[in-house]
Amino acid sequence: MQANWKRKFTILWVGQFLSLISSSAVNFAIIIWLSLETGSAEVLAFAAIAGLLPQALIGPFAGVYIDRWDRKKTMIFADSFVAVCTLVMSISFYMGNESLLLIYVMLGLRSVGSAFHMPAMQAAIPLLAPKEELLRIAGINQIIQSVSSIAGPALGALAIGLLSIGNVLLLDIIGAVFAITALLFIHIPNPENLDKSKASFKQVYGDMKIGFNVIIGNKGLSYLFLYSVIAMFCIMPVAVLFPLLTINHFHGDKFEMSVIEIIWGVGMLFGGGLLGIWKPNIHKIIIINSMHIIIGITFAWSGLLGSEHFVFFVILTALGGMAASLYNASFTTIIQEEIQPNMLGRVFSLYYSSVVIPSVVGLLCTGFIADYVGITQTFIILGLLISSVGIASFFTPALMRLGKS
């Protein structure tokens, strides 16, 4: 592992980068298309729900099979399934069927593929790299996601200006091909004591229960999940409303929407770079709690800005992106360090589901909030709640002890 992990990750990262940048471009192109075609917060919220809810519902079941299946093959099949769904959507658009229902269905099916791909990817990392390098690797992963967040929206805005939405979707398929090809060139070992037997419903339920008990049995990890769920409940509606805040409050257009998406990626790039180049000795829980506070402040402050202060909104967005990057990398590393490799698929899947399901409830309220509370007031209220989560975390002893051993 010490000798080969860098080569394996280089190949893996190249494929993932090309896949992420194409997906980022396509996702932003869809956001632009929906925002300009409908101008509706509810439509954006329903699209986000379609992309999240299926993953949340099948996530716990997917995690059981991820821990039983070959993780490399799982990622390849998941990427292939997502690519096929995107191709179907592209063909439909090409034939002139620009249906919102079709978009929701295809986003839902893509979410099913993600339910297997993301946990399998996170569960494979500790099998490829030394434990002491996990935080650095998480930082580099954040760099890759950040560069994709920077270049993807720029590419998506350019593509939607030059091509039809159906042709833009083909970029995602090209990226998936690169990701699958890269996986073919590396070996991902399976964890020790891997159970490859076919699972009955009783066995699946039992494995899910074991994964749940692993989380509940670790009091600090339980608090970490709880606070993350509360924060994400507040973050998801704000994330959906970012394009509408740019358009309606700051009077922006495609260019300004692209700037905000790109600058969030710039902030994430800076945060990931800090972890990838410099391994901090700061307790990772302190990083997580502090980033909750900073993210909340940037959201609340954005809501307080006057419509003429778009430049300051850009600065706050960059700071929020940096905080999100540091949070994500530290959170992922804590879980990878605390949980045995043969349990990671279940734990990551349970986490994604526990976060997404409450977030969907928040998203369902997005249209009501935007129409009756106001977009700027929403940013203020939810931002303050997110910061409160970070403050409360510092006063939770079990959480503060997590990861110190």
C-alpha positions as CSV (number, residue, x, y, z in Angstrom):
1,M,0.0,0.0,0.0
2,Q,2.8,2.4,0.9
3,A,4.5,1.9,-2.4
4,N,1.5,1.9,-4.8
5,W,-1.2,4.1,-3.3
6,K,0.0,7.3,-5.0
7,R,0.0,5.8,-8.5
8,K,-3.5,4.3,-8.0
9,F,-4.9,7.6,-6.7
10,T,-3.4,9.5,-9.6
11,I,-5.2,7.2,-12.1
12,L,-8.4,7.3,-10.1
13,W,-8.3,11.1,-9.7
14,V,-7.8,11.7,-13.4
15,G,-10.9,9.7,-14.2
16,Q,-13.0,11.2,-11.4
17,F,-11.9,14.7,-12.3
18,L,-13.0,14.4,-15.9
19,S,-16.3,12.8,-14.7
20,L,-16.9,15.5,-12.1
21,I,-16.2,18.4,-14.4
22,S,-18.6,17.1,-17.0
23,S,-21.3,16.4,-14.4
24,S,-20.8,19.9,-12.9
25,A,-21.2,21.5,-16.3
26,V,-24.3,19.5,-17.1
27,N,-25.8,20.2,-13.6
28,F,-25.3,23.9,-13.9
29,A,-26.6,23.9,-17.4
30,I,-29.8,22.3,-16.1
31,I,-30.1,24.9,-13.3
32,I,-29.7,27.7,-15.9
33,W,-32.2,26.1,-18.2
34,L,-34.8,25.6,-15.4
35,S,-34.2,29.1,-13.8
36,L,-34.6,30.9,-17.1
37,E,-37.4,28.7,-18.4
38,T,-39.5,28.8,-15.2
39,G,-38.1,31.3,-12.7
40,S,-39.7,29.2,-10.1
41,A,-38.2,28.3,-6.7
42,E,-40.6,25.3,-6.5
43,V,-39.3,23.8,-9.8
44,L,-35.7,24.1,-8.6
45,A,-36.7,22.6,-5.3
46,F,-38.5,19.6,-6.9
47,A,-35.5,19.0,-9.2
48,A,-33.3,18.9,-6.2
49,I,-35.7,16.5,-4.4
50,A,-35.8,14.3,-7.5
51,G,-32.0,14.1,-7.4
52,L,-31.8,13.4,-3.7
53,L,-34.8,11.4,-2.4
54,P,-34.3,8.1,-4.3
55,Q,-30.7,8.0,-3.0
56,A,-31.9,8.6,0.5
57,L,-34.6,5.9,0.4
58,I,-32.5,3.1,-1.0
59,G,-29.2,4.2,0.6
60,P,-29.4,1.9,3.7
61,F,-30.1,-1.1,1.4
62,A,-27.4,0.0,-1.0
63,G,-24.9,0.2,1.8
64,V,-25.5,-3.5,2.7
65,Y,-24.7,-4.6,-0.8
66,I,-21.7,-2.3,-1.2
67,D,-20.2,-4.0,1.8
68,R,-20.8,-7.4,0.1
69,W,-19.9,-6.6,-3.5
70,D,-16.6,-5.8,-5.2
71,R,-16.3,-2.0,-4.8
72,K,-14.6,-1.4,-8.1
73,K,-17.3,-3.2,-10.0
74,T,-20.0,-1.4,-8.0
75,M,-18.6,2.0,-9.1
76,I,-18.3,0.9,-12.7
77,F,-21.9,-0.3,-12.9
78,A,-23.2,2.7,-11.0
79,D,-21.4,5.1,-13.4
80,S,-22.7,3.1,-16.4
81,F,-26.3,3.3,-15.1
82,V,-26.1,7.1,-14.6
83,A,-24.7,7.5,-18.1
84,V,-27.5,5.5,-19.6
85,C,-30.1,7.6,-17.8
86,T,-28.4,10.8,-19.0
87,L,-28.5,9.4,-22.6
88,V,-32.2,8.7,-22.4
89,M,-32.8,12.3,-21.2
90,S,-30.6,13.7,-24.0
91,I,-32.4,11.7,-26.7
92,S,-35.8,12.9,-25.3
93,F,-34.7,16.6,-25.4
94,Y,-33.3,16.1,-28.9
95,M,-36.7,14.8,-30.0
96,G,-38.3,18.0,-28.6
97,N,-39.8,16.5,-25.4
98,E,-38.7,19.1,-22.9
99,S,-40.8,17.8,-20.1
100,L,-40.3,18.7,-16.4
101,L,-41.7,15.3,-15.5
102,L,-39.1,13.6,-17.6
103,I,-36.3,15.7,-16.0
104,Y,-37.6,14.7,-12.5
105,V,-37.7,11.0,-13.4
106,M,-34.3,10.9,-15.0
107,L,-32.8,12.9,-12.1
108,G,-34.4,10.4,-9.8
109,L,-32.9,7.4,-11.6
110,R,-29.4,9.1,-11.7
111,S,-29.8,9.4,-7.9
112,V,-30.2,5.7,-7.6
113,G,-26.8,5.2,-9.3
114,S,-25.3,7.8,-7.0
115,A,-26.6,5.8,-4.0
116,F,-24.2,3.0,-4.9
117,H,-21.3,5.1,-6.4
118,M,-20.6,7.7,-3.6
119,P,-20.5,5.3,-0.6
120,A,-18.5,2.7,-2.6
121,M,-16.0,5.4,-3.5
122,Q,-15.6,6.6,0.1
123,A,-15.5,3.0,1.4
124,A,-12.7,2.1,-1.0
125,I,-10.4,5.0,-0.1
126,P,-9.1,3.4,3.3
127,L,-8.3,0.2,1.3
128,L,-6.0,2.1,-1.1
129,A,-4.1,4.5,1.2
130,P,-2.3,4.5,4.6
131,K,-4.5,5.8,7.5
132,E,-2.2,8.7,8.2
133,E,-2.8,10.0,4.7
134,L,-6.6,10.0,4.8
135,L,-7.0,13.7,5.7
136,R,-4.6,14.7,3.0
137,I,-6.4,12.6,0.4
138,A,-9.7,14.1,1.5
139,G,-8.2,17.5,1.0
140,I,-7.0,16.5,-2.5
141,N,-10.5,15.1,-3.3
142,Q,-11.9,18.5,-2.3
143,I,-9.4,20.2,-4.7
144,I,-10.7,18.0,-7.5
145,Q,-14.3,18.8,-6.7
146,S,-13.4,22.5,-6.3
147,V,-11.7,22.7,-9.7
148,S,-14.7,20.9,-11.2
149,S,-17.0,23.5,-9.4
150,I,-14.9,26.3,-11.0
151,A,-14.6,25.0,-14.5
152,G,-17.9,23.1,-14.7
153,P,-20.2,26.1,-14.4
154,A,-18.1,28.1,-16.8
155,L,-18.3,25.2,-19.3
156,G,-22.0,24.7,-18.6
157,A,-22.8,28.3,-19.2
158,L,-20.8,28.3,-22.4
159,A,-22.4,25.0,-23.5
160,I,-26.0,26.1,-22.8
161,G,-25.3,29.3,-24.8
162,L,-23.9,27.4,-27.8
163,L,-25.8,24.1,-27.7
164,S,-29.3,22.8,-27.0
165,I,-29.9,21.3,-23.6
166,G,-30.1,17.8,-25.1
167,N,-26.6,18.1,-26.6
168,V,-25.2,19.6,-23.4
169,L,-26.2,16.4,-21.5
170,L,-23.9,14.4,-23.7
171,L,-20.9,15.9,-21.8
172,D,-21.9,13.9,-18.8
173,I,-21.7,10.6,-20.8
174,I,-18.3,11.4,-22.0
175,G,-17.1,12.1,-18.4
176,A,-18.6,8.8,-17.3
177,V,-16.6,6.9,-20.0
178,F,-13.4,8.4,-18.6
179,A,-14.2,7.5,-15.0
180,I,-15.0,3.9,-16.0
181,T,-11.8,3.6,-18.1
182,A,-9.7,4.8,-15.2
183,L,-11.2,2.3,-12.8
184,L,-10.3,-0.5,-15.2
185,F,-6.6,0.3,-14.7
186,I,-6.4,0.0,-10.9
187,H,-7.0,-2.8,-8.4
188,I,-9.2,-2.0,-5.4
189,P,-8.8,-4.7,-2.7
190,N,-11.8,-6.0,-0.8
191,P,-11.9,-5.6,3.0
192,E,-11.0,-8.6,5.2
193,N,-13.9,-10.9,6.1
194,L,-16.0,-9.7,3.1
195,D,-19.3,-11.6,3.0
196,K,-20.1,-12.3,-0.7
197,S,-23.1,-14.5,0.0
198,K,-26.5,-13.6,-1.4
199,A,-28.4,-11.7,1.1
200,S,-32.0,-12.5,2.0
201,F,-34.3,-9.8,3.3
202,K,-33.6,-11.0,6.9
203,Q,-29.9,-10.8,6.3
204,V,-30.2,-7.3,4.7
205,Y,-32.2,-6.1,7.6
206,G,-29.7,-7.6,10.0
207,D,-26.7,-5.9,8.2
208,M,-28.5,-2.6,8.2
209,K,-29.2,-3.0,12.0
210,I,-25.5,-3.7,12.6
211,G,-24.5,-0.5,10.7
212,F,-27.0,1.5,12.6
213,N,-25.8,0.1,16.0
214,V,-22.2,1.0,15.1
215,I,-23.3,4.6,14.8
216,I,-25.5,4.6,17.9
217,G,-22.9,2.7,19.9
218,N,-20.4,5.6,19.3
219,K,-21.9,8.5,21.2
220,G,-19.6,11.1,19.7
221,L,-20.4,9.8,16.2
222,S,-24.1,9.9,16.9
223,Y,-23.9,13.6,17.9
224,L,-21.8,14.3,14.8
225,F,-24.5,12.8,12.6
226,L,-27.3,14.6,14.5
227,Y,-25.7,18.0,14.1
228,S,-24.9,17.4,10.5
229,V,-28.5,16.4,9.8
230,I,-29.8,19.6,11.4
231,A,-27.3,21.8,9.5
232,M,-28.1,20.1,6.1
233,F,-31.8,20.6,6.8
234,C,-31.0,24.3,6.7
235,I,-28.3,24.3,4.0
236,M,-30.3,22.6,1.3
237,P,-33.0,25.2,0.8
238,V,-30.4,27.9,0.8
239,A,-28.3,26.1,-1.8
240,V,-31.4,25.8,-4.1
241,L,-32.1,29.5,-3.7
242,F,-28.6,30.7,-4.6
243,P,-29.5,31.2,-8.3
244,L,-32.7,33.0,-7.5
245,L,-31.0,35.3,-5.0
246,T,-28.5,36.2,-7.7
247,I,-31.3,36.8,-10.3
248,N,-34.0,38.4,-8.2
249,H,-32.1,40.3,-5.5
250,F,-28.8,41.2,-7.1
251,H,-30.4,41.5,-10.6
252,G,-28.0,39.1,-12.2
253,D,-28.2,36.9,-15.3
254,K,-26.3,33.9,-16.7
255,F,-22.9,35.6,-16.2
256,E,-23.6,36.5,-12.5
257,M,-25.0,33.0,-11.9
258,S,-21.8,31.5,-13.3
259,V,-19.6,33.8,-11.2
260,I,-21.3,32.7,-8.0
261,E,-21.0,29.0,-8.9
262,I,-17.3,29.5,-9.9
263,I,-16.4,31.5,-6.9
264,W,-17.9,28.9,-4.6
265,G,-15.5,26.4,-6.3
266,V,-12.6,28.8,-5.9
267,G,-13.3,28.8,-2.1
268,M,-13.5,25.0,-2.0
269,L,-10.2,24.8,-4.0
270,F,-8.5,27.0,-1.4
271,G,-9.9,25.0,1.5
272,G,-8.9,21.6,-0.1
273,G,-5.5,23.0,-1.0
274,L,-4.9,23.8,2.7
275,L,-5.5,20.2,3.6
276,G,-3.8,18.7,0.6
277,I,-0.5,20.6,1.0
278,W,-0.5,21.2,4.8
279,K,-1.7,18.5,7.2
280,P,-3.1,20.5,10.2
281,N,-2.6,19.4,13.8
282,I,-5.9,20.9,14.8
283,H,-8.5,18.5,16.1
284,K,-10.8,17.7,13.2
285,I,-13.9,18.2,15.3
286,I,-12.9,21.7,16.0
287,I,-12.5,22.3,12.3
288,I,-16.0,20.8,11.7
289,N,-17.7,22.9,14.4
290,S,-15.9,26.1,13.3
291,M,-16.9,25.6,9.6
292,H,-20.5,25.3,10.6
293,I,-20.3,28.7,12.3
294,I,-18.5,30.3,9.3
295,I,-20.9,28.8,6.7
296,G,-23.9,30.1,8.7
297,I,-22.4,33.6,9.0
298,T,-21.8,33.8,5.2
299,F,-25.4,32.8,4.4
300,A,-26.9,35.2,7.0
301,W,-24.6,38.1,5.9
302,S,-25.5,37.5,2.2
303,G,-29.2,37.9,3.1
304,L,-28.4,41.2,4.8
305,L,-26.6,42.7,1.8
306,G,-28.2,45.4,-0.3
307,S,-28.8,44.7,-4.0
308,E,-25.9,46.9,-5.0
309,H,-23.3,44.8,-3.0
310,F,-22.9,41.9,-5.4
311,V,-19.1,42.0,-5.1
312,F,-19.3,41.5,-1.4
313,F,-21.8,38.6,-2.0
314,V,-19.1,37.1,-4.2
315,I,-16.5,37.4,-1.4
316,L,-18.9,35.8,1.2
317,T,-19.6,33.0,-1.3
318,A,-15.9,32.2,-1.7
319,L,-15.5,32.1,2.1
320,G,-18.5,29.8,2.4
321,G,-17.0,27.5,-0.2
322,M,-13.7,27.3,1.6
323,A,-15.5,26.5,4.9
324,A,-17.6,23.8,3.1
325,S,-14.4,22.2,1.7
326,L,-12.7,22.0,5.1
327,Y,-15.9,20.7,6.7
328,N,-16.4,17.9,4.1
329,A,-12.8,16.7,4.2
330,S,-12.7,16.6,8.0
331,F,-16.1,14.9,8.3
332,T,-15.2,12.2,5.8
333,T,-11.9,11.5,7.5
334,I,-13.4,11.2,10.9
335,I,-15.8,8.5,9.7
336,Q,-13.0,6.6,7.8
337,E,-10.9,6.6,10.9
338,E,-13.6,5.6,13.3
339,I,-15.3,2.8,11.3
340,Q,-13.8,-0.5,10.2
341,P,-13.5,-0.8,6.3
342,N,-16.0,-3.7,6.1
343,M,-18.6,-1.5,7.6
344,L,-18.0,1.8,5.8
345,G,-20.4,1.2,2.9
346,R,-23.3,0.8,5.4
347,V,-22.2,3.7,7.6
348,F,-21.8,6.2,4.6
349,S,-25.1,5.1,3.1
350,L,-26.9,5.5,6.4
351,Y,-25.3,8.9,6.8
352,Y,-26.4,10.1,3.3
353,S,-29.9,8.9,3.9
354,S,-30.2,10.4,7.4
355,V,-29.0,13.8,6.0
356,V,-31.0,13.8,2.8
357,I,-34.5,12.8,4.1
358,P,-34.7,15.8,6.5
359,S,-33.2,18.0,3.7
360,V,-36.1,17.0,1.4
361,V,-38.5,18.2,4.0
362,G,-36.6,21.5,4.0
363,L,-36.7,21.6,0.2
364,L,-40.5,21.0,0.1
365,C,-40.8,24.2,2.1
366,T,-38.5,26.2,-0.2
367,G,-41.3,27.5,-2.5
368,F,-43.4,28.6,0.5
369,I,-40.3,30.2,2.2
370,A,-39.3,32.0,-1.0
371,D,-42.8,33.3,-1.7
372,Y,-44.0,34.3,1.8
373,V,-40.8,34.8,3.9
374,G,-38.6,36.2,1.2
375,I,-35.3,34.9,-0.2
376,T,-33.1,37.3,1.7
377,Q,-34.9,36.6,5.0
378,T,-34.5,32.9,4.3
379,F,-30.7,33.3,4.0
380,I,-30.6,35.2,7.3
381,I,-32.8,32.8,9.4
382,L,-31.3,29.6,8.1
383,G,-27.7,31.0,8.3
384,L,-28.1,31.9,11.9
385,L,-29.5,28.4,12.7
386,I,-26.5,26.8,11.0
387,S,-24.1,28.9,13.1
388,S,-26.1,27.9,16.2
389,V,-25.4,24.2,15.4
390,G,-21.6,24.9,15.3
391,I,-21.8,26.7,18.7
392,A,-23.8,23.9,20.3
393,S,-21.3,21.4,19.0
394,F,-18.5,23.0,21.1
395,F,-20.6,22.4,24.2
396,T,-21.1,18.6,23.5
397,P,-18.4,16.7,25.4
398,A,-18.9,13.3,23.7
399,L,-18.5,15.0,20.3
400,M,-15.4,17.0,21.3
401,R,-13.7,13.7,22.4
402,L,-14.4,12.0,19.0
403,G,-11.3,11.2,17.0
404,K,-8.8,12.2,19.7
405,S,-7.7,8.6,20.2
